[in-house]
Amino acid sequence: MIDAAAREALARLTRAFTDGFNRDDLEAVMSYFAEDAVYDEFDGRRHVGIAAIRAAFVPQFRGDFGRIRFHEEDVFVDPSAGRALIAWTCALEREGKTRAWRGLDVLHVRDGKIVVKETYAKAERPKTEAR
């Protein structure tokens, strides 16, 4: 039987991690990753280790693409496997225009830290140019 407290803790971690993106708080986001974590982007790029993951996130947090916000659609957690899935709509605001797409993150968690973040998006490639 799955421990309800473990389920809630993993859901809380998943939401807090995502909230760090929405608050533009790179330090908060990075605090969830294990040193040897892997980040697989939606476009196939892979970043291994916390320094590489941080470098991959810097343009987003610097605002290079505009204002990005993730709106939660659903969260599924399996604490016995150390897995969480958060489905979201990503809204990109730039130059007074907003576009959005749906996607999800699959998080692999070990000892309270994210060891793998896999991102999938329903877009060939999110366009950073406002229409």
ChimeraX attribute file (.defattr): number of C-alpha atoms within 10 A of each C-alpha:
attribute: neighborCount
match mode: 1-to-1
recipient: residues
	/A:1	4
	/A:2	9
	/A:3	10
	/A:4	9
	/A:5	10
	/A:6	15
	/A:7	17
	/A:8	13
	/A:9	15
	/A:10	22
	/A:11	21
	/A:12	13
	/A:13	17
	/A:14	24
	/A:15	14
	/A:16	15
	/A:17	19
	/A:18	20
	/A:19	18
	/A:20	17
	/A:21	19
	/A:22	17
	/A:23	13
	/A:24	17
	/A:25	13
	/A:26	17
	/A:27	11
	/A:28	16
	/A:29	19
	/A:30	18
	/A:31	14
	/A:32	19
	/A:33	24
	/A:34	18
	/A:35	16
	/A:36	14
	/A:37	21
	/A:38	21
	/A:39	24
	/A:40	18
	/A:41	16
	/A:42	19
	/A:43	13
	/A:44	11
	/A:45	9
	/A:46	15
	/A:47	19
	/A:48	15
	/A:49	15
	/A:50	19
	/A:51	13
	/A:52	15
	/A:53	21
	/A:54	18
	/A:55	11
	/A:56	16
	/A:57	14
	/A:58	12
	/A:59	12
	/A:60	16
	/A:61	19
	/A:62	12
	/A:63	12
	/A:64	11
	/A:65	16
	/A:66	21
	/A:67	17
	/A:68	21
	/A:69	19
	/A:70	20
	/A:71	16
	/A:72	17
	/A:73	12
	/A:74	10
	/A:75	18
	/A:76	15
	/A:77	20
	/A:78	15
	/A:79	21
	/A:80	11
	/A:81	10
	/A:82	19
	/A:83	19
	/A:84	22
	/A:85	20
	/A:86	21
	/A:87	20
	/A:88	20
	/A:89	17
	/A:90	19
	/A:91	17
	/A:92	21
	/A:93	18
	/A:94	18
	/A:95	10
	/A:96	8
	/A:97	11
	/A:98	14
	/A:99	16
	/A:100	17
	/A:101	14
	/A:102	17
	/A:103	19
	/A:104	22
	/A:105	22
	/A:106	20
	/A:107	22
	/A:108	21
	/A:109	23
	/A:110	15
	/A:111	8
	/A:112	14
	/A:113	17
	/A:114	26
	/A:115	22
	/A:116	22
	/A:117	22
	/A:118	17
	/A:119	19
	/A:120	17
	/A:121	19
	/A:122	13
	/A:123	13
	/A:124	8
	/A:125	9
	/A:126	15
	/A:127	12
	/A:128	13
	/A:129	13
	/A:130	14
	/A:131	10
